[in-house]
Amino acid sequence: MEWFQFDYIEIGNYEVTEDFTVEAKLFGRKKIVGVFDPGTNLLKFDDLDYVPMVKTPTFIVKSSADLKSWRKVSRIEAVAKNSEWGEPVAVRFRSTAAERQFYVVQIYDE
């Protein structure tokens, strides 16, 4: 006997209604309510646990030697399009040891 279980995505509108409560109006189904547990980083819908994924925000990295004039860093490595809710997003770029720079990451909320 073989049994395959596949992960799938529910498409719909998700809205945070309280601190840790999420309402989901799924296409073709009724509205369901989930609760996020920040201790486990899991979102529970209908007694099933899910790892919530969010779109990685748009960002720009700038560098400066004197904290007055800033220039955009262009050697940024590719960043994942999605990340787990509550987990940090890593920004990587190449820099030589001789460069003594300050860096700032500007994040844009879409």
C-alpha positions as CSV (number, residue, x, y, z in Angstrom):
1,M,0.0,0.0,0.0
2,E,1.3,3.4,-0.9
3,W,0.1,6.7,0.5
4,F,1.1,10.1,-0.7
5,Q,0.3,13.3,1.0
6,F,1.0,16.6,-0.7
7,D,1.1,20.1,0.7
8,Y,-1.1,22.6,-1.0
9,I,-1.9,26.3,-0.9
10,E,-5.3,27.7,0.0
11,I,-6.0,30.9,-2.0
12,G,-8.1,33.5,-0.4
13,N,-8.1,36.6,1.7
14,Y,-6.3,36.5,5.0
15,E,-6.8,39.3,7.6
16,V,-5.3,39.7,11.1
17,T,-8.2,40.6,13.3
18,E,-6.6,40.6,16.7
19,D,-3.1,40.2,18.1
20,F,-2.8,36.5,17.2
21,T,-6.0,35.8,15.4
22,V,-6.3,35.4,11.6
23,E,-9.5,35.2,9.6
24,A,-9.3,33.4,6.3
25,K,-12.0,33.8,3.6
26,L,-11.0,31.0,1.3
27,F,-12.3,30.8,-2.3
28,G,-15.0,28.2,-2.5
29,R,-15.2,27.7,1.3
30,K,-16.6,29.4,4.3
31,K,-14.6,31.7,6.6
32,I,-12.3,30.0,9.1
33,V,-10.4,31.4,12.0
34,G,-6.8,30.6,13.0
35,V,-4.7,31.4,16.0
36,F,-1.0,32.1,15.8
37,D,1.2,30.8,18.6
38,P,4.4,33.0,18.8
39,G,6.1,30.4,21.0
40,T,6.0,27.7,18.4
41,N,5.7,30.0,15.3
42,L,2.8,28.0,14.1
43,L,-0.7,29.0,12.9
44,K,-3.5,26.6,13.8
45,F,-6.5,26.2,11.6
46,D,-9.1,23.4,12.3
47,D,-6.6,21.7,14.7
48,L,-3.9,21.6,12.1
49,D,-0.6,23.4,12.5
50,Y,0.8,25.5,9.6
51,V,4.1,27.4,9.2
52,P,2.9,30.8,8.0
53,M,4.8,32.2,5.1
54,V,5.0,35.9,4.2
55,K,6.3,37.8,1.1
56,T,9.8,39.1,1.7
57,P,9.6,42.9,1.7
58,T,11.4,45.1,-0.9
59,F,14.6,46.6,0.5
60,I,17.7,48.6,-0.5
61,V,21.1,48.3,1.2
62,K,23.3,51.4,1.4
63,S,26.8,51.9,2.6
64,S,28.8,54.9,3.9
65,A,32.3,55.6,5.2
66,D,31.4,58.7,7.1
67,L,27.6,58.3,7.9
68,K,26.9,61.4,5.8
69,S,27.0,60.3,2.2
70,W,25.4,57.0,1.3
71,R,25.5,54.9,-1.9
72,K,23.4,52.0,-2.9
73,V,25.1,48.6,-2.6
74,S,24.8,46.7,-5.9
75,R,26.3,43.4,-5.1
76,I,23.4,41.9,-3.2
77,E,22.9,38.1,-3.5
78,A,19.4,36.9,-4.4
79,V,16.9,36.8,-1.5
80,A,14.1,34.3,-1.1
81,K,10.7,35.6,-2.3
82,N,9.0,34.2,0.8
83,S,10.1,33.7,4.4
84,E,8.6,32.1,7.5
85,W,6.6,34.5,9.7
86,G,8.6,35.5,12.7
87,E,12.0,34.4,11.2
88,P,14.7,36.8,10.2
89,V,15.5,37.5,6.5
90,A,19.2,37.3,5.6
91,V,20.7,40.0,3.3
92,R,24.0,39.0,1.9
93,F,26.4,41.0,-0.2
94,R,30.1,41.0,-1.0
95,S,32.6,43.3,0.7
96,T,36.3,43.4,0.8
97,A,38.2,43.4,4.1
98,A,39.8,46.7,3.2
99,E,36.4,48.4,3.0
100,R,35.5,50.0,6.4
101,Q,31.9,50.8,5.9
102,F,28.6,51.4,7.7
103,Y,25.6,49.7,6.3
104,V,21.9,50.4,6.5
105,V,19.0,48.3,5.1
106,Q,15.9,50.3,4.1
107,I,12.7,48.2,4.1
108,Y,9.7,49.2,2.1
109,D,6.2,48.2,3.2
110,E,4.0,47.5,0.2
